Amino acid sequence: MSGICAIIDFGGRTVDVADVDVMASAAPYRSRDARGTWTGAGAALTHLATVATPEAAREHQPIVDAATGSVLIADARIDNRAELVSALGITPRTAAPTDAELILAACATWGRRAAARLVGDFAFVLWDPRRRHLYAARDSMGMRPLFYRLHGRRLWIASEVAQILAAPGVTAALNEPFLMAHLLGAFDEPSWTAYEGISRLDAGCALEVDEASVGAGASPFRTWHVDPGRTVRYRDEREYAEGFREVFSEAVRCRLRSSGQVGLLLSGGLDSGAVASVAGQLLRDGHTDAARFGTYSWAFEDLVEVDERAVSDLIVAHYALASTSIEADALSPLCRYPGGGPTIDDPFAGPYEPLLAHAYARAAADGTRVMLAGNRGDLMVGEGIWDSFGLLLAGRSRDFVRDVRFERDRRGVSALAAARRLVLPPLRSEFGALRPFSALRAAHRRLRPARESPLPPWVRRDAVARAGLAEGRSNTERTPALRGAARRARYRAIFSGMQMAMLLSNERLAARAGFEFADPWSDRRVAEFVLSVPQWAVQRVGEPKRLAREAMRGVMPAEALRAAGKVSPEPLLRRAFTERGTHAVDDLLTGSIAAHMGLVDEGALRAHFTEIREGGP
């Protein structure tokens, strides 16, 4: 991943270029290939380049608009390049425009609406020194990070929190509400970071600041939301699979655009298996310019129940893909302690962090410039989101009866009870989504007596109250007015706070390894398609990921398609906490910052882990 950082002083005070150099040096792995800085009155902008695409090899950022003097720094891969070239009326004299040049032209033409016209993974900052106006934006799926701090009339903005913390004169205390939310697994305040005064720009949002508005503070605004009125309806259900396959194949093709090897973290699941199969087909048929493509799969010789190569090897063999097995038995969570784990940016560290870091190091040694994954596949087309109620409304009574029968047999209840389970929750959701009912429900929540919160026993309830964290916080209030309970649930899954935290963690790991992280399942066009079709076409009760499975027929080897499925990581995690990582856990639970801040009861937390070691839940 590339990176960006800048300091803007809206009071016109001089910005020392050494200060922005310090910010850049806090993330040196983002400038694997080059670093460039622009300075002007009260501003300094730096671009850190890690080249991932052929066009990026020709970029020299920051770039300046000759007509307006505006300066752009961008960490970006733009996927709708042909569409933009046509809409902007660009006639390349020699080589095709770079992604940064397309962003600069889009901003010059469409102003604050430019970000909505861009499809791909991006974060950029545009500074107009003549108007002393800043415009910054992130992509709609949240694949490239951007953080900022506005203090007085000075703004610091960067790809990583660590860069802002490194800037001379910046001090930041730990953000107690964020830390408590993190402990509770509540990741749905998109602007929060671990530090007071430093904010994250949310996915699909932009920030505008100028001399007139700086006193009022930063007020991000949304540049993109899924269109609630867009619907895709076909007479033949097979057309949904064909439509999805077309959109998904384009998402994979765009991410194969690389100046070096493209890698893929390949498991035995449908999500990464679909990426591998589509990539294999594109490579075989000559529909991509990717020079090299290779897969990386974890090999477990001891924990054979979590080894997925029996499925992934079928795809590798079918398309004759280069494949590397990563010995993983020794790579359990906490195995690198006190190394590894969270960075100064964020306390989040996924359970697969040691495995990912090891695989990324091997891929970097192989010359990988782009690493693909299937991170968002479960949320895009899976999860426990059913639309039996939608089948009923669509007049598909036979399919509805089939769902009821499956639910009856699975739950061991009567057919009537099964039907109630499938119909009543979405029916209540539909009534609750109507404006009058929504207002009534909000009033009821305010007036009803407070219920005992189901908090973990090791969390300090006074700290929860002090942080102002209400029970059941979610991103419901940011869900657009989509029709259908299942459709709204799908949107919330795709853009869940937990998913955003995982993506940013993977992005940082990939950046430290020296390459770009990309996920075809996190393509905006894929999300728009999935959210526009009937949700009963996405999956059915007893038929998980039906849409993706149908789309992959004839693309993924039949045997692999039948066998693809999710493998539980529980054996890996349990071994880490009950055997190999016990000393690390004991050390982490002794004199922790969380306990010092009064967020957790250290004794209760220690008792909880003792119960796990002894075979408890």
VOROMI-391390 format. One record per residue (C-alpha): z, x negated, y; residue in one letter. Coordinates in steps of 0.05 Angstrom, whole numbers. Example, Ala and Ser with C-alpha at 12.3 -4.5 7.8 and 13.67 -1.06 7.14 Angstrom:
// residues 2
w->156; u->-246; v->-90; res->a
w->143; u->-273; v->-21; res->s
// end
This chain:
// residues 617
w->0; u->0; v->0; res->m
w->-13; u->-21; v->71; res->s
w->37; u->-8; v->126; res->g
w->46; u->5; v->199; res->i
w->99; u->-4; v->252; res->c
w->103; u->3; v->327; res->a
w->149; u->4; v->387; res->i
w->131; u->48; v->446; res->i
w->172; u->48; v->510; res->d
w->156; u->110; v->551; res->f
w->194; u->83; v->610; res->g
w->144; u->27; v->616; res->g
w->192; u->-29; v->599; res->r
w->163; u->-90; v->566; res->t
w->162; u->-90; v->490; res->v
w->173; u->-159; v->462; res->d
w->119; u->-173; v->409; res->v
w->172; u->-212; v->371; res->a
w->210; u->-147; v->359; res->d
w->151; u->-113; v->324; res->v
w->140; u->-177; v->285; res->d
w->211; u->-171; v->259; res->v
w->195; u->-99; v->237; res->m
w->132; u->-122; v->202; res->a
w->170; u->-179; v->167; res->s
w->219; u->-128; v->138; res->a
w->163; u->-105; v->91; res->a
w->122; u->-168; v->79; res->p
w->92; u->-141; v->14; res->y
w->53; u->-90; v->55; res->r
w->13; u->-146; v->89; res->s
w->-15; u->-177; v->25; res->r
w->-83; u->-190; v->58; res->d
w->-74; u->-189; v->133; res->a
w->-31; u->-171; v->193; res->r
w->-56; u->-151; v->262; res->g
w->-20; u->-133; v->326; res->t
w->-41; u->-100; v->391; res->w
w->3; u->-106; v->453; res->t
w->-1; u->-71; v->520; res->g
w->43; u->-45; v->575; res->a
w->106; u->-19; v->542; res->g
w->76; u->-18; v->472; res->a
w->64; u->-60; v->411; res->a
w->30; u->-36; v->347; res->l
w->23; u->-75; v->282; res->t
w->-19; u->-61; v->220; res->h
w->-1; u->-92; v->153; res->l
w->-61; u->-94; v->107; res->a
w->-63; u->-91; v->32; res->t
w->-136; u->-79; v->15; res->v
w->-148; u->-26; v->-38; res->a
w->-219; u->0; v->-23; res->t
w->-285; u->-34; v->-8; res->p
w->-285; u->-4; v->62; res->e
w->-215; u->-30; v->76; res->a
w->-240; u->-100; v->64; res->a
w->-282; u->-93; v->127; res->r
w->-226; u->-64; v->170; res->e
w->-192; u->-104; v->225; res->h
w->-135; u->-62; v->250; res->q
w->-109; u->-44; v->300; res->p
w->-175; u->-15; v->324; res->i
w->-189; u->6; v->395; res->v
w->-233; u->64; v->418; res->d
w->-282; u->33; v->467; res->a
w->-289; u->98; v->506; res->a
w->-215; u->117; v->515; res->t
w->-178; u->53; v->501; res->g
w->-136; u->89; v->448; res->s
w->-106; u->44; v->394; res->v
w->-101; u->64; v->321; res->l
w->-61; u->36; v->263; res->i
w->-68; u->72; v->196; res->a
w->-47; u->67; v->124; res->d
w->-100; u->112; v->94; res->a
w->-150; u->130; v->40; res->r
w->-195; u->186; v->66; res->i
w->-229; u->226; v->11; res->d
w->-274; u->275; v->49; res->n
w->-314; u->219; v->80; res->r
w->-383; u->250; v->73; res->a
w->-359; u->315; v->104; res->e
w->-328; u->279; v->163; res->l
w->-389; u->235; v->175; res->v
w->-432; u->299; v->179; res->s
w->-383; u->339; v->222; res->a
w->-373; u->281; v->270; res->l
w->-447; u->265; v->275; res->g
w->-437; u->193; v->255; res->i
w->-501; u->154; v->240; res->t
w->-480; u->88; v->207; res->p
w->-523; u->31; v->232; res->r
w->-507; u->-16; v->175; res->t
w->-446; u->-3; v->130; res->a
w->-410; u->63; v->122; res->a
w->-352; u->74; v->170; res->p
w->-283; u->52; v->147; res->t
w->-228; u->103; v->137; res->d
w->-193; u->80; v->201; res->a
w->-258; u->89; v->240; res->e
w->-264; u->160; v->213; res->l
w->-193; u->176; v->234; res->i
w->-205; u->147; v->304; res->l
w->-269; u->188; v->311; res->a
w->-234; u->251; v->286; res->a
w->-178; u->243; v->336; res->c
w->-227; u->232; v->393; res->a
w->-265; u->295; v->373; res->t
w->-211; u->344; v->351; res->w
w->-148; u->318; v->385; res->g
w->-83; u->344; v->356; res->r
w->-123; u->385; v->304; res->r
w->-153; u->321; v->274; res->a
w->-101; u->312; v->219; res->a
w->-117; u->380; v->190; res->a
w->-190; u->359; v->180; res->r
w->-172; u->297; v->140; res->l
w->-167; u->301; v->64; res->v
w->-133; u->243; v->29; res->g
w->-70; u->201; v->32; res->d
w->-53; u->177; v->101; res->f
w->-3; u->161; v->155; res->a
w->-26; u->138; v->223; res->f
w->-5; u->125; v->295; res->v
w->-53; u->134; v->354; res->l
w->-31; u->107; v->422; res->w
w->-67; u->124; v->486; res->d
w->-44; u->72; v->537; res->p
w->-80; u->107; v->595; res->r
w->-43; u->173; v->585; res->r
w->17; u->140; v->553; res->r
w->11; u->190; v->497; res->h
w->28; u->180; v->423; res->l
w->1; u->221; v->365; res->y
w->24; u->206; v->294; res->a
w->11; u->245; v->230; res->a
w->21; u->246; v->154; res->r
w->-23; u->275; v->99; res->d
w->-10; u->345; v->74; res->s
w->16; u->323; v->5; res->m
w->65; u->271; v->31; res->g
w->35; u->211; v->-4; res->m
w->42; u->160; v->53; res->r
w->109; u->152; v->88; res->p
w->124; u->152; v->162; res->l
w->193; u->146; v->195; res->f
w->213; u->144; v->268; res->y
w->272; u->136; v->315; res->r
w->271; u->161; v->387; res->l
w->328; u->135; v->429; res->h
w->325; u->146; v->504; res->g
w->254; u->131; v->524; res->r
w->238; u->83; v->468; res->r
w->206; u->101; v->401; res->l
w->205; u->60; v->337; res->w
w->158; u->85; v->282; res->i
w->142; u->53; v->215; res->a
w->124; u->60; v->142; res->s
w->195; u->44; v->119; res->e
w->264; u->57; v->145; res->v
w->280; u->-16; v->133; res->a
w->230; u->-36; v->186; res->q
w->264; u->7; v->238; res->i
w->333; u->-18; v->218; res->l
w->308; u->-90; v->226; res->a
w->285; u->-80; v->297; res->a
w->329; u->-116; v->348; res->p
w->375; u->-68; v->384; res->g
w->372; u->-14; v->332; res->v
w->439; u->8; v->302; res->t
w->446; u->67; v->255; res->a
w->506; u->97; v->220; res->a
w->501; u->128; v->151; res->l
w->482; u->201; v->153; res->n
w->538; u->238; v->117; res->e
w->501; u->306; v->109; res->p
w->441; u->270; v->77; res->f
w->485; u->231; v->29; res->l
w->523; u->293; v->8; res->m
w->457; u->331; v->-2; res->a
w->432; u->273; v->-44; res->h
w->494; u->275; v->-88; res->l
w->483; u->350; v->-98; res->l
w->409; u->341; v->-114; res->g
w->389; u->380; v->-52; res->a
w->328; u->345; v->-23; res->f
w->301; u->402; v->20; res->d
w->314; u->377; v->91; res->e
w->249; u->339; v->100; res->p
w->267; u->303; v->165; res->s
w->334; u->275; v->140; res->w
w->343; u->202; v->121; res->t
w->404; u->162; v->101; res->a
w->415; u->141; v->173; res->y
w->434; u->181; v->235; res->e
w->379; u->179; v->288; res->g
w->323; u->159; v->240; res->i
w->278; u->216; v->217; res->s
w->223; u->225; v->166; res->r
w->159; u->258; v->189; res->l
w->148; u->315; v->140; res->d
w->85; u->321; v->98; res->a
w->29; u->358; v->134; res->g
w->62; u->347; v->201; res->c
w->47; u->309; v->265; res->a
w->87; u->281; v->323; res->l
w->66; u->280; v->396; res->e
w->105; u->245; v->450; res->v
w->87; u->226; v->521; res->d
w->123; u->208; v->586; res->e
w->133; u->281; v->605; res->a
w->161; u->304; v->538; res->s
w->201; u->244; v->515; res->v
w->264; u->268; v->550; res->g
w->264; u->331; v->507; res->a
w->263; u->291; v->443; res->g
w->213; u->290; v->386; res->a
w->187; u->357; v->361; res->s
w->141; u->350; v->301; res->p
w->92; u->406; v->288; res->f
w->56; u->428; v->225; res->r
w->-18; u->409; v->221; res->t
w->-32; u->440; v->153; res->w
w->-8; u->497; v->110; res->h
w->-41; u->529; v->51; res->v
w->-83; u->589; v->75; res->d
w->-45; u->652; v->53; res->p
w->-108; u->693; v->56; res->g
w->-150; u->648; v->12; res->r
w->-160; u->678; v->-57; res->t
w->-207; u->658; v->-114; res->v
w->-224; u->713; v->-164; res->r
w->-273; u->708; v->-222; res->y
w->-297; u->761; v->-270; res->r
w->-296; u->713; v->-329; res->d
w->-230; u->677; v->-339; res->e
w->-267; u->615; v->-364; res->r
w->-292; u->604; v->-293; res->e
w->-222; u->587; v->-270; res->y
w->-221; u->528; v->-318; res->a
w->-291; u->507; v->-295; res->e
w->-270; u->511; v->-222; res->g
w->-207; u->471; v->-235; res->f
w->-244; u->418; v->-274; res->r
w->-293; u->408; v->-217; res->e
w->-239; u->400; v->-164; res->v
w->-195; u->356; v->-208; res->f
w->-253; u->311; v->-228; res->s
w->-268; u->300; v->-154; res->e
w->-195; u->283; v->-142; res->a
w->-198; u->230; v->-197; res->v
w->-265; u->203; v->-173; res->r
w->-239; u->192; v->-102; res->c
w->-181; u->152; v->-128; res->r
w->-225; u->106; v->-169; res->l
w->-254; u->78; v->-104; res->r
w->-224; u->9; v->-106; res->s
w->-238; u->-63; v->-88; res->s
w->-205; u->-86; v->-152; res->g
w->-178; u->-59; v->-217; res->q
w->-153; u->12; v->-221; res->v
w->-94; u->22; v->-267; res->g
w->-63; u->85; v->-297; res->l
w->7; u->97; v->-323; res->l
w->-12; u->134; v->-387; res->l
w->38; u->174; v->-428; res->s
w->27; u->225; v->-483; res->g
w->31; u->284; v->-434; res->g
w->-26; u->327; v->-410; res->l
w->-19; u->305; v->-337; res->d
w->-35; u->230; v->-344; res->s
w->-78; u->245; v->-405; res->g
w->-123; u->289; v->-362; res->a
w->-129; u->234; v->-310; res->v
w->-147; u->183; v->-364; res->a
w->-198; u->229; v->-397; res->s
w->-233; u->249; v->-332; res->v
w->-234; u->176; v->-310; res->a
w->-262; u->155; v->-377; res->g
w->-317; u->208; v->-372; res->q
w->-335; u->188; v->-301; res->l
w->-338; u->114; v->-321; res->l
w->-379; u->129; v->-383; res->r
w->-429; u->171; v->-344; res->d
w->-435; u->123; v->-286; res->g
w->-406; u->171; v->-234; res->h
w->-358; u->121; v->-203; res->t
w->-363; u->51; v->-174; res->d
w->-297; u->28; v->-202; res->a
w->-305; u->-44; v->-226; res->a
w->-248; u->-44; v->-276; res->r
w->-202; u->9; v->-304; res->f
w->-142; u->-2; v->-350; res->g
w->-83; u->39; v->-376; res->t
w->-10; u->19; v->-383; res->y
w->35; u->54; v->-433; res->s
w->107; u->41; v->-452; res->w
w->120; u->17; v->-523; res->a
w->186; u->36; v->-555; res->f
w->198; u->4; v->-623; res->e
w->271; u->24; v->-627; res->d
w->272; u->91; v->-592; res->l
w->210; u->116; v->-628; res->v
w->225; u->188; v->-609; res->e
w->205; u->172; v->-537; res->v
w->143; u->130; v->-554; res->d
w->81; u->170; v->-535; res->e
w->25; u->122; v->-556; res->r
w->6; u->165; v->-615; res->a
w->-26; u->212; v->-565; res->v
w->-47; u->164; v->-510; res->s
w->-82; u->117; v->-559; res->d
w->-129; u->174; v->-579; res->l
w->-155; u->177; v->-508; res->i
w->-159; u->102; v->-501; res->v
w->-200; u->97; v->-565; res->a
w->-245; u->156; v->-548; res->h
w->-267; u->125; v->-482; res->y
w->-259; u->52; v->-502; res->a
w->-210; u->40; v->-445; res->l
w->-174; u->-25; v->-434; res->a
w->-101; u->-13; v->-453; res->s
w->-36; u->-52; v->-445; res->t
w->29; u->-35; v->-481; res->s
w->91; u->-51; v->-441; res->i
w->151; u->-68; v->-485; res->e
w->203; u->-20; v->-460; res->a
w->263; u->-19; v->-507; res->d
w->302; u->-66; v->-462; res->a
w->283; u->-30; v->-398; res->l
w->334; u->26; v->-395; res->s
w->363; u->51; v->-329; res->p
w->413; u->2; v->-298; res->l
w->386; u->-55; v->-341; res->c
w->372; u->-96; v->-278; res->r
w->439; u->-83; v->-246; res->y
w->461; u->-110; v->-197; res->p
w->387; u->-120; v->-182; res->g
w->338; u->-63; v->-178; res->g
w->361; u->6; v->-160; res->g
w->358; u->37; v->-90; res->p
w->332; u->-1; v->-30; res->t
w->363; u->0; v->40; res->i
w->314; u->56; v->57; res->d
w->341; u->110; v->10; res->d
w->394; u->119; v->-44; res->p
w->343; u->152; v->-90; res->f
w->325; u->113; v->-153; res->a
w->292; u->149; v->-211; res->g
w->312; u->136; v->-283; res->p
w->245; u->103; v->-298; res->y
w->251; u->52; v->-241; res->e
w->261; u->-9; v->-287; res->p
w->203; u->12; v->-331; res->l
w->158; u->25; v->-271; res->l
w->176; u->-41; v->-239; res->a
w->160; u->-79; v->-303; res->h
w->94; u->-42; v->-313; res->a
w->75; u->-52; v->-240; res->y
w->89; u->-127; v->-244; res->a
w->43; u->-132; v->-305; res->r
w->-11; u->-91; v->-271; res->a
w->-7; u->-134; v->-208; res->a
w->-17; u->-196; v->-250; res->a
w->-80; u->-163; v->-278; res->d
w->-109; u->-156; v->-208; res->g
w->-95; u->-81; v->-200; res->t
w->-107; u->-54; v->-130; res->r
w->-96; u->20; v->-144; res->v
w->-46; u->50; v->-194; res->m
w->-57; u->122; v->-215; res->l
w->-5; u->169; v->-244; res->a
w->3; u->242; v->-262; res->g
w->68; u->255; v->-225; res->n
w->54; u->324; v->-196; res->r
w->20; u->354; v->-257; res->g
w->81; u->392; v->-282; res->d
w->93; u->423; v->-214; res->l
w->20; u->438; v->-201; res->m
w->4; u->475; v->-266; res->v
w->68; u->477; v->-307; res->g
w->142; u->489; v->-297; res->e
w->174; u->556; v->-316; res->g
w->130; u->597; v->-270; res->i
w->100; u->658; v->-304; res->w
w->61; u->717; v->-274; res->d
w->67; u->772; v->-326; res->s
w->78; u->820; v->-268; res->f
w->11; u->797; v->-239; res->g
w->-22; u->813; v->-306; res->l
w->6; u->883; v->-301; res->l
w->-19; u->892; v->-230; res->l
w->-88; u->866; v->-250; res->a
w->-94; u->918; v->-305; res->g
w->-92; u->866; v->-360; res->r
w->-45; u->908; v->-403; res->s
w->-62; u->873; v->-469; res->r
w->-44; u->805; v->-440; res->d
w->20; u->835; v->-411; res->f
w->40; u->864; v->-479; res->v
w->26; u->796; v->-511; res->r
w->73; u->763; v->-460; res->d
w->127; u->815; v->-475; res->v
w->121; u->804; v->-550; res->r
w->127; u->729; v->-542; res->f
w->187; u->735; v->-496; res->e
w->219; u->785; v->-544; res->r
w->211; u->738; v->-603; res->d
w->233; u->676; v->-563; res->r
w->295; u->709; v->-535; res->r
w->312; u->752; v->-595; res->g
w->318; u->814; v->-552; res->v
w->285; u->883; v->-551; res->s
w->215; u->892; v->-523; res->a
w->245; u->933; v->-466; res->l
w->294; u->877; v->-448; res->a
w->237; u->826; v->-451; res->a
w->194; u->869; v->-405; res->a
w->252; u->874; v->-356; res->r
w->260; u->798; v->-355; res->r
w->187; u->789; v->-339; res->l
w->179; u->845; v->-287; res->v
w->244; u->856; v->-249; res->l
w->254; u->786; v->-218; res->p
w->184; u->784; v->-186; res->p
w->191; u->857; v->-166; res->l
w->255; u->842; v->-129; res->r
w->222; u->781; v->-98; res->s
w->164; u->823; v->-73; res->e
w->210; u->872; v->-39; res->f
w->252; u->815; v->-11; res->g
w->190; u->782; v->19; res->a
w->174; u->844; v->61; res->l
w->198; u->834; v->132; res->r
w->247; u->893; v->136; res->p
w->278; u->876; v->69; res->f
w->280; u->802; v->86; res->s
w->320; u->817; v->149; res->a
w->368; u->861; v->110; res->l
w->378; u->807; v->57; res->r
w->393; u->756; v->111; res->a
w->444; u->802; v->143; res->a
w->476; u->815; v->75; res->h
w->483; u->741; v->62; res->r
w->518; u->732; v->129; res->r
w->567; u->789; v->117; res->l
w->584; u->783; v->43; res->r
w->647; u->746; v->24; res->p
w->637; u->673; v->7; res->a
w->631; u->661; v->-67; res->r
w->661; u->602; v->-103; res->e
w->606; u->549; v->-102; res->s
w->586; u->519; v->-169; res->p
w->597; u->448; v->-145; res->l
w->607; u->390; v->-193; res->p
w->681; u->377; v->-202; res->p
w->675; u->306; v->-174; res->w
w->647; u->329; v->-106; res->v
w->696; u->337; v->-49; res->r
w->691; u->408; v->-25; res->r
w->717; u->390; v->44; res->d
w->660; u->340; v->50; res->a
w->610; u->394; v->31; res->v
w->638; u->439; v->85; res->a
w->640; u->382; v->135; res->r
w->567; u->367; v->122; res->a
w->549; u->440; v->133; res->g
w->514; u->447; v->66; res->l
w->509; u->520; v->46; res->a
w->505; u->542; v->-26; res->e
w->435; u->548; v->-54; res->g
w->397; u->511; v->0; res->r
w->322; u->509; v->-14; res->s
w->255; u->503; v->19; res->n
w->245; u->579; v->16; res->t
w->246; u->585; v->91; res->e
w->187; u->537; v->97; res->r
w->144; u->574; v->46; res->t
w->83; u->606; v->78; res->p
w->73; u->681; v->72; res->a
w->38; u->677; v->5; res->l
w->27; u->741; v->-34; res->r
w->60; u->743; v->-102; res->g
w->127; u->718; v->-127; res->a
w->94; u->669; v->-175; res->a
w->49; u->641; v->-121; res->r
w->108; u->628; v->-75; res->r
w->147; u->596; v->-132; res->a
w->87; u->551; v->-147; res->r
w->84; u->529; v->-74; res->y
w->158; u->513; v->-73; res->r
w->150; u->472; v->-137; res->a
w->91; u->432; v->-111; res->i
w->126; u->415; v->-46; res->f
w->197; u->409; v->-72; res->s
w->243; u->360; v->-38; res->g
w->259; u->325; v->-104; res->m
w->184; u->314; v->-116; res->q
w->176; u->284; v->-46; res->m
w->234; u->237; v->-59; res->a
w->203; u->214; v->-125; res->m
w->135; u->203; v->-94; res->l
w->164; u->161; v->-37; res->l
w->204; u->120; v->-88; res->s
w->140; u->107; v->-128; res->n
w->103; u->89; v->-65; res->e
w->155; u->37; v->-47; res->r
w->154; u->7; v->-117; res->l
w->78; u->3; v->-116; res->a
w->78; u->-28; v->-46; res->a
w->127; u->-82; v->-69; res->r
w->81; u->-97; v->-128; res->a
w->23; u->-105; v->-79; res->g
w->-22; u->-45; v->-93; res->f
w->-34; u->27; v->-76; res->e
w->-1; u->86; v->-112; res->f
w->-45; u->148; v->-121; res->a
w->-38; u->213; v->-158; res->d
w->-99; u->258; v->-170; res->p
w->-51; u->317; v->-181; res->w
w->-28; u->307; v->-109; res->s
w->-97; u->322; v->-81; res->d
w->-96; u->376; v->-27; res->r
w->-158; u->408; v->-56; res->r
w->-125; u->415; v->-124; res->v
w->-64; u->448; v->-91; res->a
w->-108; u->495; v->-51; res->e
w->-147; u->516; v->-113; res->f
w->-84; u->527; v->-156; res->v
w->-51; u->568; v->-102; res->l
w->-113; u->611; v->-90; res->s
w->-124; u->633; v->-163; res->v
w->-83; u->687; v->-198; res->p
w->-21; u->653; v->-225; res->q
w->-30; u->685; v->-293; res->w
w->-92; u->642; v->-298; res->a
w->-51; u->579; v->-288; res->v
w->-5; u->589; v->-347; res->q
w->21; u->645; v->-392; res->r
w->86; u->657; v->-429; res->v
w->78; u->614; v->-492; res->g
w->16; u->578; v->-464; res->e
w->42; u->524; v->-417; res->p
w->-10; u->492; v->-371; res->k
w->-63; u->540; v->-397; res->r
w->-110; u->527; v->-338; res->l
w->-108; u->451; v->-346; res->a
w->-115; u->454; v->-421; res->r
w->-176; u->499; v->-417; res->e
w->-206; u->454; v->-363; res->a
w->-197; u->393; v->-407; res->m
w->-233; u->421; v->-468; res->r
w->-293; u->376; v->-481; res->g
w->-263; u->323; v->-435; res->v
w->-199; u->303; v->-470; res->m
w->-206; u->287; v->-544; res->p
w->-189; u->351; v->-583; res->a
w->-134; u->320; v->-623; res->e
w->-101; u->290; v->-561; res->a
w->-107; u->357; v->-525; res->l
w->-72; u->393; v->-582; res->r
w->-16; u->341; v->-586; res->a
w->-5; u->328; v->-512; res->a
w->64; u->349; v->-489; res->g
w->127; u->329; v->-453; res->k
w->175; u->281; v->-487; res->v
w->248; u->286; v->-466; res->s
w->276; u->221; v->-437; res->p
w->347; u->241; v->-458; res->e
w->353; u->188; v->-513; res->p
w->335; u->134; v->-463; res->l
w->384; u->160; v->-411; res->l
w->440; u->172; v->-460; res->r
w->434; u->102; v->-488; res->r
w->437; u->73; v->-418; res->a
w->501; u->111; v->-399; res->f
w->537; u->107; v->-465; res->t
w->518; u->38; v->-490; res->e
w->479; u->-12; v->-449; res->r
w->497; u->9; v->-378; res->g
w->572; u->23; v->-385; res->t
w->595; u->-39; v->-347; res->h
w->545; u->-24; v->-291; res->a
w->571; u->48; v->-287; res->v
w->643; u->25; v->-285; res->d
w->627; u->-24; v->-229; res->d
w->588; u->28; v->-189; res->l
w->646; u->77; v->-194; res->l
w->697; u->27; v->-169; res->t
w->707; u->27; v->-94; res->g
w->641; u->62; v->-79; res->s
w->617; u->77; v->-9; res->i
w->613; u->151; v->-27; res->a
w->687; u->151; v->-46; res->a
w->705; u->111; v->17; res->h
w->669; u->163; v->59; res->m
w->707; u->219; v->24; res->g
w->646; u->249; v->-8; res->l
w->668; u->244; v->-81; res->v
w->731; u->243; v->-121; res->d
w->725; u->177; v->-156; res->e
w->775; u->194; v->-210; res->g
w->739; u->259; v->-228; res->a
w->672; u->224; v->-228; res->l
w->698; u->171; v->-275; res->r
w->725; u->225; v->-321; res->a
w->657; u->258; v->-321; res->h
w->622; u->194; v->-345; res->f
w->677; u->182; v->-396; res->t
w->661; u->251; v->-424; res->e
w->587; u->232; v->-428; res->i
w->604; u->168; v->-465; res->r
w->644; u->207; v->-515; res->e
w->586; u->253; v->-531; res->g
w->597; u->308; v->-479; res->g
w->541; u->342; v->-439; res->p
// end
